[in-house]
Amino acid sequence: MRFHRNISAELRNILSAQLQDYEKATDMCIEERRELRQWVLAGHSPYDNGWYLCNEDGCPLDFIHALRIVEDEAAMKECTYAYDTAPSEPMILVRLSGHTDPAEELPF
């Protein structure tokens, strides 16, 4: 692994050990693993995230879980829903017998 040159040897050893432990404990796809390694090579712990996302208890999320949340939110923003307001079939309006005034109070 090639860390950035400003990362000390001691920090490199710590981050390498953290990365190995994290990769063993966490299921991830190839793209997530690539992103994680770039994050760690820049001098960050895999147990931190750059988006400062936290769980319900206020504890910071690890990198992969935060990455998944950010990617899901981005995917949701890309989704647009177009509703067709014109009906595809003609509508038939049926008047209920004995009830002609919609403002009239119903018996129940």
CYANA upper distance limits for C-alpha pairs under 8 A (distance plus 0.5 A):
  1 MET  CA     41 LEU  CA      8.02
  2 ARG  CA     41 LEU  CA      7.19
  3 PHE  CA      7 ILE  CA      7.12
  3 PHE  CA     12 ARG  CA      7.69
  3 PHE  CA     40 VAL  CA      8.50
  3 PHE  CA     41 LEU  CA      5.03
  3 PHE  CA     42 ALA  CA      6.91
  3 PHE  CA     43 GLY  CA      7.73
  4 HIS  CA     41 LEU  CA      6.79
  4 HIS  CA     42 ALA  CA      6.32
  4 HIS  CA     43 GLY  CA      7.77
  7 ILE  CA     11 LEU  CA      6.97
  7 ILE  CA     12 ARG  CA      7.02
  7 ILE  CA     42 ALA  CA      8.48
  7 ILE  CA     43 GLY  CA      6.77
  8 SER  CA     12 ARG  CA      6.67
  9 ALA  CA     13 ASN  CA      6.81
 10 GLU  CA     14 ILE  CA      6.92
 11 LEU  CA     15 LEU  CA      6.51
 11 LEU  CA     43 GLY  CA      8.22
 12 ARG  CA     16 SER  CA      6.45
 12 ARG  CA     43 GLY  CA      8.20
 13 ASN  CA     17 ALA  CA      6.74
 14 ILE  CA     18 GLN  CA      6.70
 15 LEU  CA     19 LEU  CA      6.47
 15 LEU  CA     40 VAL  CA      7.23
 15 LEU  CA     43 GLY  CA      7.96
 15 LEU  CA     44 HIS  CA      7.97
 15 LEU  CA     45 SER  CA      6.64
 15 LEU  CA     46 PRO  CA      8.46
 16 SER  CA     20 GLN  CA      6.75
 17 ALA  CA     21 ASP  CA      6.78
 18 GLN  CA     22 TYR  CA      6.44
 18 GLN  CA     45 SER  CA      7.66
 18 GLN  CA     46 PRO  CA      7.47
 19 LEU  CA     23 GLU  CA      6.47
 19 LEU  CA     37 ARG  CA      8.41
 19 LEU  CA     40 VAL  CA      7.90
 19 LEU  CA     45 SER  CA      8.23
 19 LEU  CA     46 PRO  CA      6.82
 20 GLN  CA     24 LYS  CA      6.80
 21 ASP  CA     25 ALA  CA      6.80
 22 TYR  CA     26 THR  CA      6.44
 22 TYR  CA     46 PRO  CA      7.50
 23 GLU  CA     27 ASP  CA      7.84
 28 MET  CA     32 GLU  CA      6.39
 28 MET  CA     33 ARG  CA      6.81
 28 MET  CA     64 ILE  CA      8.23
 29 CYS  CA     33 ARG  CA      6.72
 30 ILE  CA     34 ARG  CA      6.69
 31 GLU  CA     35 GLU  CA      6.78
 32 GLU  CA     36 LEU  CA      6.54
 32 GLU  CA     64 ILE  CA      7.30
 33 ARG  CA     37 ARG  CA      6.65
 34 ARG  CA     38 GLN  CA      6.82
 35 GLU  CA     39 TRP  CA      6.71
 36 LEU  CA     40 VAL  CA      6.75
 36 LEU  CA     46 PRO  CA      7.34
 36 LEU  CA     63 PHE  CA      7.41
 36 LEU  CA     64 ILE  CA      7.53
 37 ARG  CA     41 LEU  CA      6.44
 38 GLN  CA     42 ALA  CA      6.76
 39 TRP  CA     43 GLY  CA      7.50
 39 TRP  CA     44 HIS  CA      6.39
 39 TRP  CA     45 SER  CA      8.22
 39 TRP  CA     46 PRO  CA      7.91
 40 VAL  CA     44 HIS  CA      5.23
 40 VAL  CA     45 SER  CA      6.32
 40 VAL  CA     46 PRO  CA      6.80
 44 HIS  CA     48 ASP  CA      7.58
 46 PRO  CA     62 ASP  CA      6.62
 46 PRO  CA     63 PHE  CA      5.96
 46 PRO  CA     64 ILE  CA      8.38
 47 TYR  CA     60 PRO  CA      8.47
 47 TYR  CA     61 LEU  CA      7.47
 47 TYR  CA     62 ASP  CA      4.63
 47 TYR  CA     63 PHE  CA      6.41
 48 ASP  CA     52 TYR  CA      8.42
 48 ASP  CA     60 PRO  CA      7.06
 48 ASP  CA     61 LEU  CA      6.95
 48 ASP  CA     62 ASP  CA      5.45
 48 ASP  CA     63 PHE  CA      6.06
 49 ASN  CA     53 LEU  CA      7.45
 49 ASN  CA     60 PRO  CA      7.89
 49 ASN  CA     61 LEU  CA      7.11
 49 ASN  CA     62 ASP  CA      6.40
 49 ASN  CA     63 PHE  CA      5.16
 49 ASN  CA     66 ALA  CA      6.95
 49 ASN  CA     67 LEU  CA      8.48
 50 GLY  CA     63 PHE  CA      8.30
 51 TRP  CA     66 ALA  CA      7.88
 52 TYR  CA     60 PRO  CA      7.14
 52 TYR  CA     61 LEU  CA      8.32
 53 LEU  CA     60 PRO  CA      6.32
 53 LEU  CA     61 LEU  CA      6.37
 53 LEU  CA     66 ALA  CA      6.81
 54 CYS  CA     58 GLY  CA      5.71
 54 CYS  CA     59 CYS  CA      5.64
 54 CYS  CA     60 PRO  CA      4.59
 54 CYS  CA     61 LEU  CA      5.58
 55 ASN  CA     59 CYS  CA      6.10
 55 ASN  CA     60 PRO  CA      6.86
 55 ASN  CA     61 LEU  CA      6.66
 61 LEU  CA     65 HIS  CA      6.79
 61 LEU  CA     66 ALA  CA      6.33
 62 ASP  CA     66 ALA  CA      6.73
 63 PHE  CA     67 LEU  CA      6.48
 64 ILE  CA     68 ARG  CA      6.68
 65 HIS  CA     69 ILE  CA      6.90
 66 ALA  CA     70 VAL  CA      6.74
 67 LEU  CA     71 GLU  CA      6.59
 68 ARG  CA     72 ASP  CA      6.53
 69 ILE  CA     73 GLU  CA      6.67
 70 VAL  CA     74 ALA  CA      6.71
 71 GLU  CA     75 ALA  CA      6.66
 72 ASP  CA     76 MET  CA      6.66
 73 GLU  CA     77 LYS  CA      6.78
 74 ALA  CA     78 GLU  CA      6.94
 75 ALA  CA     79 CYS  CA      7.05
 87 PRO  CA     91 MET  CA      8.16
 95 ARG  CA     99 HIS  CA      8.17
 95 ARG  CA    100 THR  CA      7.77
 96 LEU  CA    100 THR  CA      7.72
